[in-house]
Amino acid sequence: MFEWLRKLRAGNGVERKLLAWHAPGRPVWMSRDPSAFAREGYVRNAVAYRCVRMIAEAAASAPLKVGPDNHPLARLLSRPNPEQTGVELMEAFYGHLQVSGNAYLEAASIEGEAPSELYVLRPDRMSVVPGADGWPIGWEHRSGAHVRRFERDPVTNDAPILHLKLFHPADDWYGLSPMEAAAFSIDIHNAGGAWNKALIDNAARPSGALVFTGAGGADRLSEEQFRRLKQELEDMHVGAANAGRPMLLEGGLEWRPMSLSPSDMDFIEARHAASRDIALAFGVPPMLLGIPGDNTYSNYREANLAFWRQTALPLAQKAARAIENWIGDRWPEAAPAAVSVDAVPALTLEREALWARIASADFLTEAEKRAMAGVEAPERAT
């Protein structure tokens, strides 16, 4: 090969042709840290934690209608692996999507056969391997020093990995999570909690000042007096266990408490505002989280319906279509997948209202009413 290149450069009668040579693609790592989002947002922030849990549990509970009855894909999604049920698998899948903006499913199978098990992979261990044209040709999974590489079949385009991501306008390979969009509000909320914790640690009240006016107009303590006084204050009057303990002052010492001004108390309202911003980023009505000051919905039922229609159901439908496109054709009989909206309990009142309107429409035939309600006509006995 290299001898041929030397001859080509020397021009010794060798026909000149264009040679394209590129090394195998390398993984492109995320510019953000999903572990930090999980730690600061999900683990340490109650509002973000509850938003992720509500969305993941609601979307995972939406029943899927997969292909014909008893299709292999339906059985696979019902029991994807020995350790998880289908609901547990999808709950973890949706949870990763909300925290990092990316979620990965691995289809394990014997070579040449249809998938037999499904596993959720942690996004912070995954990296996309782009090809020469920029489109992903594979993925890498790193766990410590162990690295696994998954390749997309260049002929069939089948892939062992499903990478579902949320829209990101400035990234070709990774998605933008609600957790990242709410990062500033989460920091404000966490900082407010740290402020409250510090107040509790300091007897649950703002600090004050000890003013010394000694005999003869002396305005300073000796070094030994200062160290002793400071040690006594730290030992006897700091911490929640010492709240309310009376202070014994010697001659010349006067305690002057320092209160917070109204502007200093704004951090309480700032925490509520930050909570509403976090809920807004995730698409969860603040009323469902018990955040005070939100009166957007007239009642809890309307807020819950809005949550399902605008957040949980679109996410579940997106995942169902992605799974169908990913492995729906790995069996002889195709397996379309969609969310069975009629089987969602939260939408019962909405369906009852629809059926009432259809039933009152006397100008419609029975077949037209069934079509509008999405109910198939019963089979006639032969």
Secondary structure, 3 states (H helix, E strand, C coil): CHHHHHHHHHCCCCCCCCCCCCCCCCCECCCCCHHHHHHHHHHCCHHHHHHHHHHHHHHHHCCEEECCCCCHHHHHHHCCECCECHHHHHHHHHHHHHHHCEEEEEEECCCCCCCCEEEEECHHHEEEEECCCCCEEEEEEEECCEEEEEECCCCCCCCCEEEEECCCCCCCCCCCCHHHHCHHHHHHHHHHHHHHHHHHHCCCCCCEEEEECCHHHCCCCCHHHHHHHHHHHHHHCCCHHHCCCCCCCCCCEEEEECCCCCCCCHHHHHHHHHHHHHHHHHCCCHHHHCCCCCCCCCCHHHHHHHHHHHHHHHHHHHHHHHHHHHHCCCCCCCCCEEECHHHCHHHHHHHHHHHHHHHCCCCCCHHHHHHHHCCCCCCCCC
